[in-house]
Amino acid sequence: MDLLQGTLDLLVLRAVEPAPLHGVGIADRIQQVTRGRSSPSRGRCFPRSAVWNRKAGSKANGRLENNRRARYYKLTRPGRAQLAEEKRKWYRMTSAMNWMLESER
């Protein structure tokens, strides 16, 4: 299933909410939680991480892993507020869509 435009940020913020993850872990977590229905490529997750850092939605910390430095992203306080707002927007939009699709002529 293709991601709807604008949903990748929401999925990533939600993926790192419970615990810090690196880019590959974020993509894997999204695929796992959505039961494979949404699987953003790892290549799509990495460029977004710089944007999340600029927005202060997540903070990257480097760890040495397999002789390489891996950036782990964790949700910051502003990121939690952003996640809450993104969830509110999502629920409003999906409610409106459901009402439209379920309405009688």
Short mmCIF file of the C-alpha atoms (twelve columns), coordinates in Angstrom:
data_MODEL
# 
_entry.id   MODEL 
# 
loop_
_atom_site.group_PDB 
_atom_site.id 
_atom_site.type_symbol 
_atom_site.label_atom_id 
_atom_site.label_alt_id 
_atom_site.label_comp_id 
_atom_site.label_asym_id 
_atom_site.label_seq_id 
_atom_site.Cartn_x 
_atom_site.Cartn_y 
_atom_site.Cartn_z 
_atom_site.pdbx_PDB_model_num 
ATOM 1   C CA . MET A 1   0.000   0.000  0.000  1 
ATOM 2   C CA . ASP A 2   1.379   3.399  -0.950 1 
ATOM 3   C CA . LEU A 3   1.675   5.989  1.787  1 
ATOM 4   C CA . LEU A 4   -0.654  8.936  1.562  1 
ATOM 5   C CA . GLN A 5   1.148   12.221 1.092  1 
ATOM 6   C CA . GLY A 6   2.106   13.689 4.456  1 
ATOM 7   C CA . THR A 7   1.778   10.490 6.475  1 
ATOM 8   C CA . LEU A 8   5.446   9.475  6.616  1 
ATOM 9   C CA . ASP A 9   6.249   12.073 9.288  1 
ATOM 10  C CA . LEU A 10  3.344   10.843 11.417 1 
ATOM 11  C CA . LEU A 11  4.435   7.215  11.070 1 
ATOM 12  C CA . VAL A 12  8.042   7.983  11.927 1 
ATOM 13  C CA . LEU A 13  7.198   10.106 14.958 1 
ATOM 14  C CA . ARG A 14  4.950   7.315  16.195 1 
ATOM 15  C CA . ALA A 15  7.619   4.679  15.495 1 
ATOM 16  C CA . VAL A 16  10.224  6.408  17.679 1 
ATOM 17  C CA . GLU A 17  7.766   7.313  20.444 1 
ATOM 18  C CA . PRO A 18  8.350   4.191  22.592 1 
ATOM 19  C CA . ALA A 19  12.110  3.921  22.121 1 
ATOM 20  C CA . PRO A 20  14.997  5.354  20.074 1 
ATOM 21  C CA . LEU A 21  15.540  3.731  16.676 1 
ATOM 22  C CA . HIS A 22  17.945  4.137  13.775 1 
ATOM 23  C CA . GLY A 23  16.753  4.730  10.209 1 
ATOM 24  C CA . VAL A 24  16.589  1.052  9.276  1 
ATOM 25  C CA . GLY A 25  14.841  0.297  12.573 1 
ATOM 26  C CA . ILE A 26  12.261  3.002  11.869 1 
ATOM 27  C CA . ALA A 27  11.403  1.516  8.471  1 
ATOM 28  C CA . ASP A 28  11.291  -1.989 9.953  1 
ATOM 29  C CA . ARG A 29  9.088   -0.846 12.862 1 
ATOM 30  C CA . ILE A 30  6.577   0.810  10.531 1 
ATOM 31  C CA . GLN A 31  6.396   -2.346 8.426  1 
ATOM 32  C CA . GLN A 32  6.018   -4.520 11.536 1 
ATOM 33  C CA . VAL A 33  3.282   -2.457 13.202 1 
ATOM 34  C CA . THR A 34  1.292   -2.049 9.978  1 
ATOM 35  C CA . ARG A 35  1.607   -5.801 9.375  1 
ATOM 36  C CA . GLY A 36  3.403   -5.167 6.106  1 
ATOM 37  C CA . ARG A 37  0.668   -2.968 4.655  1 
ATOM 38  C CA . SER A 38  2.951   0.038  4.768  1 
ATOM 39  C CA . SER A 39  6.635   -0.418 4.198  1 
ATOM 40  C CA . PRO A 40  8.457   2.808  3.429  1 
ATOM 41  C CA . SER A 41  11.800  2.198  1.845  1 
ATOM 42  C CA . ARG A 42  14.786  2.747  4.052  1 
ATOM 43  C CA . GLY A 43  15.910  5.308  1.508  1 
ATOM 44  C CA . ARG A 44  12.777  7.367  2.196  1 
ATOM 45  C CA . CYS A 45  13.333  7.291  5.963  1 
ATOM 46  C CA . PHE A 46  16.937  8.513  5.961  1 
ATOM 47  C CA . PRO A 47  16.380  11.863 4.166  1 
ATOM 48  C CA . ARG A 48  13.413  12.608 6.447  1 
ATOM 49  C CA . SER A 49  15.574  12.225 9.564  1 
ATOM 50  C CA . ALA A 50  17.384  15.499 8.796  1 
ATOM 51  C CA . VAL A 51  14.026  17.239 8.521  1 
ATOM 52  C CA . TRP A 52  12.858  15.803 11.876 1 
ATOM 53  C CA . ASN A 53  16.035  17.048 13.524 1 
ATOM 54  C CA . ARG A 54  15.506  20.549 12.118 1 
ATOM 55  C CA . LYS A 55  11.907  20.556 13.343 1 
ATOM 56  C CA . ALA A 56  13.088  19.269 16.752 1 
ATOM 57  C CA . GLY A 57  10.701  16.350 16.412 1 
ATOM 58  C CA . SER A 58  13.467  13.915 17.113 1 
ATOM 59  C CA . LYS A 59  17.025  14.005 18.326 1 
ATOM 60  C CA . ALA A 60  19.809  11.880 16.892 1 
ATOM 61  C CA . ASN A 61  22.477  10.256 19.024 1 
ATOM 62  C CA . GLY A 62  25.310  8.283  17.474 1 
ATOM 63  C CA . ARG A 63  26.139  4.764  18.632 1 
ATOM 64  C CA . LEU A 64  28.805  2.417  17.404 1 
ATOM 65  C CA . GLU A 65  27.171  -0.616 15.836 1 
ATOM 66  C CA . ASN A 66  28.922  -3.256 13.720 1 
ATOM 67  C CA . ASN A 67  31.995  -1.001 13.539 1 
ATOM 68  C CA . ARG A 68  29.854  1.799  12.076 1 
ATOM 69  C CA . ARG A 69  28.291  4.857  13.623 1 
ATOM 70  C CA . ALA A 70  24.494  4.573  13.639 1 
ATOM 71  C CA . ARG A 71  22.219  7.512  14.369 1 
ATOM 72  C CA . TYR A 72  19.411  6.685  16.763 1 
ATOM 73  C CA . TYR A 73  16.433  9.016  16.769 1 
ATOM 74  C CA . LYS A 74  14.318  9.643  19.833 1 
ATOM 75  C CA . LEU A 75  11.240  11.762 20.296 1 
ATOM 76  C CA . THR A 76  11.772  15.126 21.984 1 
ATOM 77  C CA . ARG A 77  9.232   17.151 23.940 1 
ATOM 78  C CA . PRO A 78  8.399   19.316 20.870 1 
ATOM 79  C CA . GLY A 79  8.220   16.095 18.875 1 
ATOM 80  C CA . ARG A 80  5.616   14.699 21.281 1 
ATOM 81  C CA . ALA A 81  3.538   17.844 20.805 1 
ATOM 82  C CA . GLN A 82  3.941   17.543 17.035 1 
ATOM 83  C CA . LEU A 83  2.914   13.874 17.169 1 
ATOM 84  C CA . ALA A 84  -0.215  14.753 19.166 1 
ATOM 85  C CA . GLU A 85  -1.150  17.434 16.624 1 
ATOM 86  C CA . GLU A 86  -0.483  15.126 13.668 1 
ATOM 87  C CA . LYS A 87  -2.701  12.462 15.271 1 
ATOM 88  C CA . ARG A 88  -5.524  14.995 15.785 1 
ATOM 89  C CA . LYS A 89  -5.275  16.034 12.129 1 
ATOM 90  C CA . TRP A 90  -5.283  12.402 11.007 1 
ATOM 91  C CA . TYR A 91  -8.362  11.501 13.081 1 
ATOM 92  C CA . ARG A 92  -10.257 14.574 11.815 1 
ATOM 93  C CA . MET A 93  -9.432  13.779 8.213  1 
ATOM 94  C CA . THR A 94  -10.263 10.075 8.439  1 
ATOM 95  C CA . SER A 95  -13.515 10.826 10.278 1 
ATOM 96  C CA . ALA A 96  -14.556 13.209 7.527  1 
ATOM 97  C CA . MET A 97  -13.655 10.649 4.868  1 
ATOM 98  C CA . ASN A 98  -15.584 7.915  6.682  1 
ATOM 99  C CA . TRP A 99  -18.663 10.138 6.999  1 
ATOM 100 C CA . MET A 100 -18.507 10.938 3.313  1 
ATOM 101 C CA . LEU A 101 -18.075 7.321  2.256  1 
ATOM 102 C CA . GLU A 102 -20.763 6.035  4.625  1 
ATOM 103 C CA . SER A 103 -23.351 8.744  3.896  1 
ATOM 104 C CA . GLU A 104 -26.466 7.999  1.958  1 
ATOM 105 C CA . ARG A 105 -27.033 9.754  -1.308 1 
# 
